Structure formats: C-alpha cells, structure tokens
C-alpha cells in the first residue's frame, strides 16, 4: 500500500515537472511579435533631417513612436558612419557617434570608411560609442586576433539576439594603405569559415535570432566576398543587413532575409516578424517627418559650428559640375574630374621650382564625393567634394608603369571603379570592348595587374608630347594613390616609384586654392564640357551604362 502511494506520488511529481518545464519554455520562449528592427547603413554624415535625408532626429522619433505603441526596438547600423560630408568630417566622426548614442543604437559594424582617419581615431570613436562595434573578419597581423569583437549577444526581454559583424575585404585595397597595413581582412573561404564559426557559437549559446551586420555589398569587384556569396556558403543567419554598395535590397537568399537601405539616410530599414517570417517594411524619405526635438537641437548646434568654421563663401560656379559616381566620375571623363586634376597639377607646380615642374596629374574618381552646384561656393562645399585631405606628392615613374596603373584602374570600366583615373596633362584612349586580361593578383588587394598593359588603354600624349613607355614622368597624385590605394597597388612594387617629392598641400586645400587664386573665385563655362583627355568608344559605353 505504501509502495503504491509512493509510485503514484512519483508519477504525479514527474507529470508536474514535465508540465512545469513546458510552461517555463513557453513563458521564456522568444516572442518577436512586438519587435521592430530599425537599421541604417552608409549614412556618411547625412544625419541632418532636411529636404533630401531622413536624418537621425527623425529616426530617433520613429523609434520613440514605435516604443509608445508597445514595441521593442533594436537599432542596428551596417557601417560607414563617421566619414562623408562635413557633418561627419569636421570633427572626424565624433558628432556622428554622439547622434547614434542619442538615438540609442544597439550595435554596428565597421565600414571601410571607418578607417579613413587612421586606427587611433577609430579606436577613440569606438570608445565614445555607447554600443558595440563588431566584425569577425578583421585580424591583426602581429597577434592573429580579431581587431574587435567578432560578435555580441544581446539579452533582451523578447529573446537572446546574436549579432555578427562583417567588413568588406576590399578595405585592404580601397582604404589608405598606411592605416590598414597591419590588418588582414579575411575573404572568400576564410571569410565563410570565420562567419560560420561565429554562427555556430551563437547557436550553441542558444540565441533566438542571429543577425549579420555586413558592410559587404554586391559589387562585381568583390565577387566571392559579397553578401550573396556569404549567404550561399554560411548557414544559420536569420537576417543579413547589408551595406557598402549603396543599393536598396529586400530579398531572401536561402532562409535569410537580406536588407539594405541604400545610403545617406534616404531610407530607414524596418524589419518586422509577420506571418511566420521576417519582413522588410522600409520607411522611405518623406513618409515620416516628425523629429526628436533634443536630437534636432544637437544636430543643429553641430551645423552652426560648421557654418561658423566653413560657411565662408569663397567663389561661385556659373555651371553645375556633376560628381555622381555612375555614370560619372568613376566611369568616364567628367568636367568635375578635369577640374580636380587641373587643381592638383596647378597647385604642385606653384610650389615646385621652374626647372622641376610636374608634367601631369591623376585624381581618382572615388575621391570625388559630391557635385558642385551652380551658385555660391563655400569652404564646406569644396570640402564635401574632396573630404579626405590627402597629402599631395609628385612621383616619378616610368611610362610603362603609368600605362599599367591606367589600365589597372579601368579594368572594370564601364562598371564603377573608385580608382578611375581623371587626368590632367595626359591623353589616353580606352576600348571597353576589349576584355581585361588578368595577370597576377596584386599583394593585399582584390585587384589583378594587367596581363597585357596597353591592350585596353593606349596613352597618346603626356604633357603634350607623344607617350614613351621608357621615359620617366613626374605625376602629381594624392598620398592615397602613391600608397597603392584602390587598384594603384602596382605603385607599391619595389622600384615602381623612382622618386617622390611632397608638395606640402592636401588635395582638399588644392581645390580651394585653385578656385580662389587660379580661377579668380569663379568656375566658368570653361568646365561646362570635358576636355577630351579620355577617349572611349561611346556607343559601347552608353549601351553598358543604360544596361
């Protein structure tokens, strides 16, 4: 009788425990029905809420309004926060971080432009952030450790969220080489392995949701390390928030939602869990205009400081100069490209002795960040065009090396290339119908040297004289190009640069000086059209650009 009661008791206890455990699992299971994931990417300092950009004050208010309706809000960013227009540039991104702190961001990854001020400044910005930066594929060469945390786990009332960061491997090529030479950016198979390892750790940690913040994009020159490549080779990511290529994305790859907002806070990503799946409900510019008053005041104060420092009118433009990337300064000769190349050649020769002048200049299209509008031109306007403030130098190279770098930096034309050479003192033709033949891959670069320099590019003249591949030429370039940035990696080879002479002026200052001194403060119709320095088979170019 006692034995029977004990058996019944044990069965009852067992049943109670099972029921309790199931109830607990139900009670503590992740509930995403009231979760909103707001996300941004490639804001580049466009944090002001104005006639073209949503801006951080509106984003902050969107978050507050969701919260007032009982939603939990997760704030995420996919990189390129601290560099761009003057609002980011004037204090090297310090204000940009303050704005994101005010909004209440939860996590971000590093974009390639986070490295534009050097590692010391970047480390300081990350310390100032009240949210973690994560990236799993940046490794310190001297220690073998990741540069920053590869991922973070956020324990929220609605569940455990694992967030992995990813940074485009092209950073090793398109960032200033001096700033990233101590870092290795894992790509392709190593990138997949690193990402999968982090996903596995987050799964083992019983994360309810795994999000990748990937400043990766889908550019052709990054094939093998694009967001779609990662998602085809890595399992277990629920949401991939992309960036870098400034495109709008809302698709599903495998079982993963991929989303990207474009750039410059022209859209705000808004991801919700509806009908049993994650869905992007992007908020476009103009749909929401109410601003958070506190952050609005903070942004306006920063703008007032900029106006005091950079608002001085230094000239005027009779015509507008287009700074768009494609079609534009990264695909073909443009009047603004001519202007920039003319400016640095003029500036260098103003500094050099009469018998030691430079013959030509190269200004990469990726260093031109915006257009010049017709009308008054301020210091801020010129700095927005050329925000990097790279030091100028005159390098002496052989004609054969000049041909190599021109061919290397047009290898993907008519597709956009940051290295596209806008020139002064050089005339060349580019036949885009001839396939680019790849030679060996440049060290620490995503680009390949030309196997047959001269097959697509033919240099006709330098400084008005017929081109000679055996001659030595003095070319004005930025420190970015001289250091082998973008696809100018050929300049890092031993003996490539025969001599280098610093000019003592930045490219940004050169543009301002050229406007105020040489052009007497006025950009006239002289720059209404291109100068005929770059000749391309136009019919093929237009067909490709239209496609």
QUIFEN-V689988 format. One record per helix or strand of 3 or more residues. SS is the DSSP state (a for helix, b for strand). FROM is the first residue (numbers start at 1). LEN is the number of residues. If there is no record, write none. Layout:
SS & FROM & LEN
SS & FROM & LEN
This chain:
a & 2 & 27
b & 35 & 6
a & 55 & 14
b & 72 & 6
a & 86 & 4
a & 94 & 10
b & 107 & 3
a & 112 & 4
a & 119 & 10
b & 132 & 3
b & 138 & 3
b & 151 & 6
b & 159 & 9
a & 171 & 4
a & 177 & 4
b & 183 & 3
a & 188 & 17
b & 209 & 7
a & 220 & 3
a & 227 & 7
b & 239 & 4
b & 248 & 6
b & 256 & 6
b & 267 & 8
b & 277 & 4
a & 293 & 18
b & 313 & 5
a & 325 & 5
a & 335 & 17
a & 354 & 3
b & 360 & 5
a & 365 & 3
b & 375 & 4
a & 379 & 7
b & 391 & 8
a & 399 & 10
b & 421 & 4
b & 426 & 5
b & 438 & 4
b & 448 & 3
b & 457 & 6
b & 472 & 7
a & 479 & 4
a & 489 & 4
b & 499 & 8
a & 507 & 12
a & 525 & 3
b & 534 & 3
a & 538 & 9
